[in-house]
């Protein structure tokens, strides 16, 4: 007797069973492929979103930054210079290494609270009142990491002092010999300095040294550094 049953339902059932209950080898392969593809999509989306928060436009999207520090940055040597090489907000304030960058982003998330809820620097007067506190945070960060943001572009080791002005060459050689870091002299490069900044900066350095967070300095000519700061800021 001839079997007239339509074979299609059987094929469909076998395919459906294979799809949901595949052999172990196929199951592992499917999981690896799907997991790899999902990982690429997730990483691509995460990286894209991260970079959207890591540029000058995003940094100056709130009025606190746009009307204060960004206004001070206008015309500075980091914005306009002979070479045309610019250092924007993330170049100085966001580490390039993955781990430190993630830590910095997490730390910066509290700024959302300051912007949307507390309004800690909503007005110019509030910003000026807290300028010294904000400056201390950045000085401490840069002292702890040996001015890493500066050294991403500048290196005392590779400077040709013979091509620099005498005063710059002398101070850079002194910094190299005495183990100083960029921020020890180069403050106020892109932003206005708070009142009594030298005293405040020394307080930050002394506290970090007392905590053992940074090494004790080699003998430094404090008067020479003060004179250099006063002539360059």
N, C-alpha and C positions, 0 to 999 in steps of 0.2 A: 504494500500500500504506500502510495507516494505521500511524503510529508510536505504539506502546503503551507507550513507555518512561516511567517515572514521572519527572516533572520535578523532584520534591523534592530528590533528590541533587544535581542541577545547581544549584539555588538555594542549597543549603547550601554547596556548594563555592565558588560565587561570593561568598557572604557571608564565608566563612572566608578567602578570598583577599583580599577587601576589608579585613577586620579586620587581617590581618597584613601586608598590602602595600598600604596605602591610597595614593591619589594624593597628590602633594606638598602641595597646599593643605589637604586633610583631615588629613594627617599633622601639619602644623605646628599646625593648630587644636587637634587632640587633645593634642599635647604641651603647648601653652600652658595648656589647661584643666586637664589632669592636674597639670602643674607648679604652677599657681596653687593648686589645691585641696590638693596635698601641702604646699605652703609654708604655707598657712593652718593646716593640722593640726599641722605641725611647730612653728610659732611659738606656737600656742595651747598645745600640750603643754609646750614649753620655758618659756613665761612662767608657766604654772600651777605647774610644778615649782620654778621660781625663787622665786615668791612664797611657796611653802610653806616655803622656807628663810629667809624674810625677815620673820618676825614674832616677837613676844615668846615665844610658846609654844615655837617651835623653838629659839630662842636659849637658853632656860633648860631645855632637855630633858636636858642633862647635869648631873651633880651638881656639877661644878666651878663652873659659872656659877650654878646655883640656890642653892648653899649659901654663895657668896661675894659676888660683885658684885650678884646679884639680891636677896639678903637686905639688902644695904646700900641698894639702890634703894628698898626698901619705905619708904613714908612721906616720901620726898624730894619736893621741890616739883615735880619732873617726873612724879611718879606721882599725887600728890594736890594739888590747888590750887583756888582759889576759882572759876576759870573752867571747870574740868573738862576742859581741853585737856591731854592727856597726851603726853609724848615717851617712846616705848618704845625698846628696844635698837636696832633698825635706824634709827630716826630720827637717832640720834647717831653710830652706828658704821658705817652703810652709806650711801654716797652715793646720791642720787636720780638723777643723770644716768647715762645708759646706759653710756657708756664707763668712767667711774670706778667704777661699780657692778660691772662685769664684772671689772675689775682687782682690786677689793677682794675679790670672791668667790674669785678664783683665789688671792690671797694667803691668804685664810682657810682654804683647803683644807689647809694644813699643820697646822692645829689638829686635824685628824682624826688625824694622826700623834701629836700630843701627847696626845690623848685615849685612843686605842686601844693605842698601843705604848710611847711613852716615859714616859707618866704624869707629865709635867713639873709639873703642879699638881693631882695627884690628891687630896692632903690639904690641910687648912687651913694647916699649917705650911709646906708647899711653896709654896702660893699666897702667903702672907705674905712668904716669902723672895724671891719673884720679883715682888712688887708694884711695886717701883720700876722694874724693867725693863719691865713691862707698861705702867705709866703713861707712861714715856718714849716708848714706841711711839705711844701715842695723842696725846701732846703734840706729837710731831714731825709726825704726820699732820695735826693741826689747825693747826699753825703754817704748814705748807707750803700748805694750801688756804685760809688766812685764816679759819679757823673756819667753813667752809662749812655744816656741820651746824647750827651755832647760827643762822647767818644765813638758813637756810631758814624760820625762824620769827621771828627778831628782827633788827631793823635799826637801827643808830645813827642813820642818816639820817632815819628816819621816827618816831623817838621824840619825844614831847612832853615835854621836860624839866621844863616847868612843872607837870606832873601827878605828878612823882616827888619822893621825899624829897630834901632838900637834898644829902645826901652822895651819893646815887645820881646825881642830876643833875650834880653837879660832876665826879664820876669819869667819867660817860659823855661829858660834854663834853670832858674832858681826853683820853679815849681817841680821840674823833673828831678832835680837833686834832692829836694826836701820832701818829696812824696806828697805834694799838694794835689788837690783835684780841681777841676775847672771851676766849680761853683765857689771855690774859695776867693776867687778874684772877679770872675765874670758874672756879676749879678746885675739885674736891671737891663739885660740885653734886649728883651722884647717887651717888658712891662715896667711901669713906674715902680720905684722902690718906696716902701713905707718909711715913715719917720723913724729915726734912730735904728736904722736897719743893721748897722755894724754891731751895735750892742746886742740886738736880738739874734743876729746870726752867730755871734760868738757864744751866746747862751745855748743855742741848739747844738753847736759843736762840742762844748764842754759837757753837756748832758749825755750826748752819745758816747763820748770818751769815757765818762764815769760809768756808764752802763756796759762798757766793753763792746759796744756795737761797731765802733770804728777804732783803728789802732791809734795809739798816742802819736802825736806828730813829731817829726824831727824839728830841731830848732828853726824857728821861722822869724823873719824880720817883720814883726807886726806893723811897725811904723811905715815900712816900705809898702806893705800890702794896702794899708789905709790910704797912703798917698796915691797908689795906683787906682784904687777904687774911686777915690774922689775926682780923679782926672778923667775917668772913663765913663762915669755915670752922671 
